[in-house]
Amino acid sequence: MSESREMPQEIEGIASPFSPDQGPEITEEERISSHPMGEDEEDFLRGQEPLEFTGTESMPKVPGGQIQSGLNNWMSGVPDSTNLKDMTIPGTHQTCAQEDDTAFGLGRCQGQSLEWQLNNGVRFIDIRCYLRYPFGVIFEIFHGSIDQHLTFSDVLNVCKGFLSRNPSETILMLLSEERSNYPNDFRRTFNDWYLKHLGWESLFYDLNNTSRIPDLGEVRNKIVLFSNQPYLDMGLNFGSGLFDTQNDWNGPSLDRKKNAVQQQLYKAMNASPPRQEMYINYTSATGPGLSRTPWGFAKELNPWTLAKINESGHGRRYGVILMDWVDRPNGLTSGGYVNMMSTLALCNPLTDIPRTNSIRYRGADSQDHLLKGGDVFLLYWMSEANDGYYQNNVFYPVGLWEGKDMSGKKKATKEDVVQFRFNAHHPYLDSGSLQGVPLEYRVGNSSWRTPMQRKGAEYYFAATGDNTMRSIERAYLYGDPHVTRFALRMDIVGKGDSWISADHYTTSIRMRDTEGRRAYLVAVHYGDTPGDPFGSKTVFEPISRQEMLGPVRTKEVEHWTRSTTGAGSWTKMDTGPSWRTEYTPAIASYNGSLHAVFCDSENKLMWTSYNGTSWTTPQQIRDFRSQAQPALAVWQNKLFCAHLGMDDPSVYVNYYAKYDNYQDWHEAQRTPLTSFTGPALVALSDGLNVVAPRLLSLSPTRIYIYRVGGDGNLWGTETAVLDVQNFFPKTVRSPAACYTGERLRMALTETDDEILIGTLLDKGTWDHRSTQGESWHWRTDSGPAMTTDGSKMWLAHRGGAGYIHVSEGTPTPDGTSTSWGAVSTIHQVSKDAPALTLHNNTLHLMLLAS
């Protein structure tokens, strides 16, 4: 389905829709008046003498784009029964207008390509087609008189590729004639040439439907056609009673345009589902005359619109919002589009695909709910002490001691309990989005304030004091299955950084620099609205750890297999495990069987094996327990297991051996490595390596490696992972590692959710290969998994919609980097990171299904 820009008038099998007597005779004045850009701008674009240009804004330089996890398939979390008019849908005005020629910014409306836009959340696209008369039967993409060097088939091919990779999505396409004015020929070309002759009709949702806006489930993997020109006579027309459109584009003042956008937002959010109309809201504009370009409006309107939506709340529906320069929602900078698109996507009735590392609060129903930026909550604090006043394993509501210090209370009332909020408009709060965010407090109906550090006998978390707690320097989230425990290290003006501590003096909560003394904190919110943390409650008492965090929620394990040849397809094993686990299991091939180690509902470390027919009954490995996912590796004909301790953050390693009529798990060796997440374990010819982010007071996320050699009992000293640019890779999630191409490889999820691949070079340094900007760009909110056959390797990760993606890589001839190729996907939502290994020349993968 391709086309040339130079087509003959007659093509075998189809007559050209053009002939000298076809199409209306139009004057230049009629053509200009019908053009959506207006007379002044159109005169300029066609090369006439421009009006005086008084604008001072310049267009930004545009870096290469990148795909953000979850934005490529955010509709997968929206129920099928949701009608399109009851959704919030991000879109772009003049979607393909990237070329400007000599128009001084008037011709360019977007900084990124159509493919980038779709991959990063845009679902409504505005396609303008020029029917060049009398040369051929193709649509060329233009903005005014500016050629965008694309054809309509180019656009359709991008849409087809995107939908084939993301079948949960739909694309809403507004198709318009641009520059030319041959309505009958335009309709015939679209119908006879594109739909019938080139066969594009199958890509579109029912084109005969002109009177009903469909549900999302009807249009997944399809393009829904929209038109603002009645002669097209197919698809949904903007001129019908189905739409309410705001498009004040022609020379409004900035204040007038903002008011128009705001009024349309209010109309959409106040129309209760099921709505009678689809609300269309253009934030784009230009003029008056040539004084303000599309970029001039976008740099003001984009951040302003996002702020208005954040003020109004994420639970509303705002209709279709069409923007210029969609990659620049922060205005002058290229950052922020993840927040913009995530905010718009999360305004929809998403099903609960939980993020394993975002804060969830305890509600009045004793269930967990997603905490968003700006939500007001009560902070509960757990002491490390058991001193007659505080008991450990109990959470206390935070109030004030003598009006000075934050204090854990045995009983608090609405009048003296402290209310808190994270002052940022984030749709979810993970460790990345919390960094740099102010924590604010108030008591009663007083104004919001920033907490202080007070110096007394100790340093305290206080309401009054000497030094301002400017913002959160670092947040650590524990990933609990119920309400999320978190710890906060505060950036304190003039005093460096300190943790809100689990220690106290009298009843005042201390501030401590020691990592190991950080407090367990949880958020509690009893009200029905984001600003009311109380609900009907007037008294707040301590809550036990078990009641607060809830019982461990184990998940069903699914076992999938796939050939190692090519992309292939994954098959779910009928003889799947019958056991459930809290964390991702570890799997490895040893002595002819597939082995798995996992944590049960009591955190016991359990072991089982699979002989190709069934799994053995799981049995506990000695009396070991763990607070994170374990790791397995085979070395010197022994099966080694590494796990994080239950009561301390040390990594332990022990092994199972089956030889000389002896088989058992040996006692564990405690390594010098302390961590807060599950380790990776990888065998080399000369030693066994345990890899994990080390728990340090200054930098808790740096990766360290410990190696054991000889008899497996002597652990060497730590080695920090340092790359050739003196960059220390950081992570808060379990890393993965394998030995292939005669080099040690490592994969980790950085703090911005990007997967980074590292290769150990000579002399102990690492070459890190960021996936950013590459065709094999991955992002995940959990840890990756790796396996190898010695010459190739496979990497698995959990994508934004929860699906598991597996990529195949081959080391380059010099072994220092990897060429990534085929990608396969398991279309089953996983609740956490996958496990991956190679057994009997077959890939085996485990995921946590429910």
Salt bridges, closest charged atoms under 4 A:
GLU28 OE2 - ARG31 NH2 2.69
GLU28 OE2 - ARG46 NH1 3.58
GLU42 OE2 - ARG31 NH1 3.14
GLU42 OE1 - HIS35 NE2 3.98
ASP43 OD1 - ARG46 NH2 2.68
ASP80 OD1 - ARG220 NE 2.71
ASP86 OD1 - ARG275 NH1 3.48
GLU115 OE2 - ARG165 NH2 3.82
ASP126 OD1 - ARG128 NE 2.80
GLU140 OE1 - ARG5 NH2 2.77
GLU140 OE2 - ARG132 NE 2.84
ASP147 OD2 - ARG5 NH2 2.50
ASP147 OD2 - HIS149 ND1 3.90
GLU169 OE1 - ARG123 NE 2.99
GLU178 OE2 - HIS35 NE2 3.37
GLU178 OE1 - ARG128 NH1 3.26
ASP185 OD1 - ARG188 NH2 2.59
GLU201 OE1 - LYS196 NZ 3.18
GLU218 OE1 - ARG212 NH2 2.64
ASP244 OD2 - LYS267 NZ 2.75
ASP248 OD1 - ARG256 NH2 2.76
GLU311 OE1 - LYS308 NZ 3.64
ASP324 OD1 - HIS93 ND1 2.72
ASP327 OD2 - ARG328 NE 3.66
ASP352 OD2 - ARG360 NH2 3.47
ASP365 OD1 - HIS369 NE2 3.02
ASP368 OD2 - ARG360 NE 2.71
ASP368 OD1 - HIS482 ND1 3.20
ASP368 OD1 - ARG553 NH1 3.32
ASP387 OD2 - HIS504 NE2 2.99
ASP405 OD1 - ARG454 NE 2.80
GLU440 OE1 - ARG421 NE 2.80
GLU458 OE2 - ARG510 NH2 3.60
GLU473 OE1 - ARG474 NH1 3.36
GLU473 OE1 - ARG489 NE 3.73
ASP480 OD1 - ARG485 NH2 2.81
ASP491 OD2 - ARG470 NE 3.27
ASP503 OD2 - ARG512 NH1 2.48
ASP503 OD1 - ARG517 NH2 2.66
ASP513 OD1 - ARG489 NH2 2.62
GLU515 OE2 - ARG518 NH1 2.46
GLU547 OE2 - ARG362 NH2 3.23
GLU558 OE2 - LYS572 NZ 3.26
GLU602 OE1 - LYS604 NZ 3.21
GLU667 OE1 - ARG622 NH1 3.41
ASP686 OD2 - ARG707 NH1 3.15
GLU718 OE1 - ARG694 NH1 2.61
ASP723 OD2 - HIS768 ND1 2.09
ASP753 OD1 - ARG733 NH1 3.05
ASP762 OD1 - ARG743 NH1 3.78
ASP767 OD1 - ARG769 NH1 2.89
ASP781 OD1 - ARG798 NH1 2.73
GLU808 OE2 - LYS792 NZ 3.61
